[in-house]
Amino acid sequence: MVVYGSEIAKSIKEEIALKVSGYLDKGLRKPKLKVILVGDNPASLSYVKGKVKACEVSLIDCEVVHLSKDISQDDLEDIILKADQDETVDGILLQLPLPEGLNERSALSKISPQKDVDGLSVDNKGKLFIKEDGFRPCTPLGIMEILKRSGVKIASKNAVVIGRSQLVGLPVAKMLLDENATVTICHSKSEDLKSICQKADILIVAIGKAKFITSDYVKKGAVVIDVGVNRVDGKLCGDVDFEEVKGIASLITPVPKGVGPMTIASLMLNTLKAYEDKL
Ligand code: NAP
């Protein structure tokens, strides 16, 4: 079965809009997301466009602050701090990567944990690892929503995560562990990756190498979530050879229309959570 994250994301945004309508009926304001974009990286511009559109559908106010790539670190951090102090702003998203010369970690640290809807602050990462309520990073959260909403049983299953990044691999592994999967994390130094993957009931692939996972890596009936976004001959593709693997997997997500839209839907979920936490 091919599971389109784009369809699940649509349902999530509709559910959020319904909740926000309820709040508006009670005389409350809409949730508000402030997006801070620095420079003109085409991929970032396109991601921000997607986020603005998703906010419209979810009835979330979205303000984009578009800054020059030449902004100083101090000025950028001042702008973030002002947004952080603004009572009408529920969530702040600093679009990454920042242009060369700007320090991402320092800029991100100016967003308070309560407004860190991207879940990238040290505080929210810590909360994930001590299993406390907080904002989970959007892509791992989106992956977990795909699994849950598709009725995938996670507890007691063998989950293999390829990739150990702070953004995807590491947090999704912890989230799977919290759902009682038996989790193996693989990376570029892992030996005999193929035989580890062949034991996976759930295989999460976040490497960044086009069509790296072929059918011989996948157990019959496995659930395969492809996080990778690669461009080959101008066309988007994932880390999984979709055409080869779709006949073996019991569930597979495509690229595009798979995990990507779920990342944005998770940002909407987190922004609603920031708003509701304040209420
Ligand atoms: P990353 O920070 O570059 O991490 C890649 C991970 O893959 C690393 O842990 C690396 O191992 C591992 N790796 C690389 N080559 C490998 C190999 N041959 N065998 C096993 N492991 C290997 O990337 P990321 O941020 O996690 O992103 C991964 C992919 O997901 C990218 O294509 C990115 O564009 C995509 N992505 C998509 C979304 C979305 O919303 N759809 C969001 C985020 C990322 P080492 O640690 O040993 O180097």
Residues whose N, C-alpha, C, O or C-beta is under 5 A from the ligand:
A	BS01	NAP	T139 G163 R164 S165 L167 V168 G169 C186 H187 S188 K189 A206 I207 G208 V227 G228 V229 V259 G260 T263
